[in-house]
Amino acid sequence: MQVNIHPSWKAILEPEFEKPYFIDLMQKVNNEYANFTCFPPKELIFNAFEKCSFDDLKVVIIGQDPYHGEGEANGLCFSVNEGVKIPPSLRNIFTEINTEFDAIFTPTSGNLERWARQGVLMLNATLTVRKDVANSHKHLKWQTFTDAVIELISDKKENVVFMLWGNFAQKKGLKVNKGKHLVLESGHPSFASVHKKWFGNNHFILCNEYLFSKNNVVIDW
């Protein structure tokens, strides 16, 4: 399988790509795509690493696994392809952004590539899924890979903002060095926890205030 990533990631990730677990993972992913309809399309599996360069990386958002409906997933967590109805969790994210910045913003697209181009890595813990079956690839070793990615970012970068929404993401972020980075935690923007633990977390303003304090360009959310 061809791994499409931004050139700035190659020196960081190529040692990981050569490990036995990753070679085995790619074989199993190829087998899944050969025998089942899976998402995102093969060429977009590593899209998070193609659209956001390692050099420009300022923010990490962690999701669980890709959307499993036809034509939805584009390789960035919480993001969907152009023309796809904005999912409830993403709509709640947009609502929180509007509240924090006192804006009236009615998005017509759920494609978050514009965030990625500003240095936001939108990383699912599992990068692939079977059609219509959530978490169907959780048995593959994607978690080993994405845990390694998070640890590499923590070790090799400074002043990155990690947005960890929900218990799952917070467990993934346990290896982040909080002395070097800002870790923001809250409930998940899904319907189940949105009113008690999501709205009012102020993560987007807190993120930008931190980036500004470190002389980084803030994110245009």
N, C-alpha and C positions, 0 to 999 in steps of 0.2 A: 504494500500500500504506500502510495506517495504521501508524505507528510508535508503539507503546505504551511509554512510558517514564515514570519518576517525574518530576514537575514540576521537581525540583532539577537534573535533567540537561539540561533544555531549553536554557538559556542556554549551557551548555558544548558541546552537540552540534549545535544547530541550524545554526551556520555550516558544519559538516561535511556536514549533510544537504543543503545547498544547492549543494554542489560538483558539477561535471559527472560525476565518476566515481561518486558516490553515487547520483545520479539514474539513471545507466546501470545501476548495480548493482541497484537496485530493479526496474527494468524486466526485467532478466534473471532475477531471483528470481521475479517474478510469472509470467514465462513458464515457468520450471521447475515451479512449483506448478500451473500450468494444464495442463501436459502430462505430468507425472509425479507419483507419490506422493512427497512430500517431508516431512521432519521438521526441527524440531518443527512443530506446527500453526502456521499463519501468525500467529495472535494471540500466540504465545509466542516468536517469533523474537527479540524484544528483551527477554525476560523478565528477564534478568540486570540490565537497567537499570530495570526496573519494581519488582522486589522489593528491590533495594539502592539507596538514595538516594545521591546524590553527597555530600550533607552528612554522612551517617553513615559514609561509606566509610573503612574502616580496613585492609582486607586485600584483595589481588587474587590469585586463583588462576587460572592460565591453562591451558586445555585445547586440544585440537586441533580436533575437530569433533564435532557431536552424535552420540549413539547413533543407529544407522540401522535398528533393529528397530521393528516395529509397537508403538506406544504407549509407547515408552521415554522419548524425549527430552522435556524440559520447559523448555529454554532456558537451563539452568544447567549448566556443565560438571561432569562426574562425577555429576550428579544424575539420578535417574529418577523417573517418576511413582509415586504411591501404588499399591501392589499389584503392582508389577513386581519380579521377582527382583533382588536386589542384585548388580550386576556385580562381577567379580573385582577390578578396580582399586579400586573403592569399598570393597569388603570389606577389602582390604589397608590402605586409609586408616583405616578404623575400627579395625583391629587395631593399627596404629601409635599411634593416639590412646589406646587402652586401655593399651598398654605404657607410654607416656609418663606417663600420669596414674594408673598403677597401679589401673586400674578394671576392673570386670567389667561390660561393656556389650554386650548382644546386640541390635543394632538390628533392628527389624522393617520399617523403611522406609528406602529410599534417596533419599527426597525431602529435599533440602538447603535448602529455603526458609528454615528456621529460622536457618541460617547467614547467608543473604542479609539477613534482617531485622535481624541484628546488625551489619551493615556489611561483609560479605564479598561482593565482586564475583566471581562465578564465570563467567569470560569465556572462551568458545571463540574460537580464532583465526578460524575459519570458522563462521558462525552457522546454516548450513543444510546439508542433505545429502539425496540421493535415498535412497529406501528400499532397504536391503540392499546399498548401494554406498558403502563408506567413502571419505572424501575426494573424493566425486564433485563437490563444488562448490568444490574448491580452485582451479579456473581462474577463478572469479569474483573480484571485487575486494574480498572481505571482508577480506583481509589488510591492504589499504590502510586500511580503516576501523578495524580493531582496533589496528593500529600507531598510528594517530592517537589513539585512545582512551587507550592506554598512555602516550603522550607527554603528552597533556593532563593525565592524572592526575598524572604525575610533575612537570609544571610548576606545576599549580594547587593541589596538595595538599602537605602535609608529613607525615612520620612514618607513611607507609603501609608495610605489610609486603607484599612481593611474593613469592609462593611459586612458584618455577619448577622444575617437575619434568620432567626429561628434556631432551635437547638442543634439541628443538623450542621448548619454552617458554623456555629460556634464551636462545635467539636472539631471541625476541620481546621479551625484557626488556633488551636491550642499551642501549636509550635511556633506561632508568630512571636518574635521578640518585641515585647511591649516597650522595652527601653529604646528601641530604634524607630518604632512605628506607632501610628495611632490605630487602635482597635475600637470600632464602634459596634455595639451589640444591641439588638432589639428583637421583638417578635417578628414573625414572617408577615409579609404583606398580603397573605392569602386571606380569604373571607373568615376562616376559623379564628384568627387571632388579631385581625386588623384593628378592631376598635379598642381593644384593651392594651395591646402591646406594640402596635405599629404606628398609628397616627400620633403625631406629636414627638416623634423621636429626634427630629431636627438633624438627621444625619447629613443631609446635603449642605446645610449651612455650616455645620461643625466641620465637615470635610473641607470646605472652601476656606474657612477661617484658619484651619491648620496648614493647608497648602500655602496660603498667603503668608503665614508666620514663618514659613520655611523658604520664603522667596521663590515659590513655585507659582506658575500660572494656574489660576483657579479653573474649575470645570464649568462650562456653560451647560447646565442641566436642561 
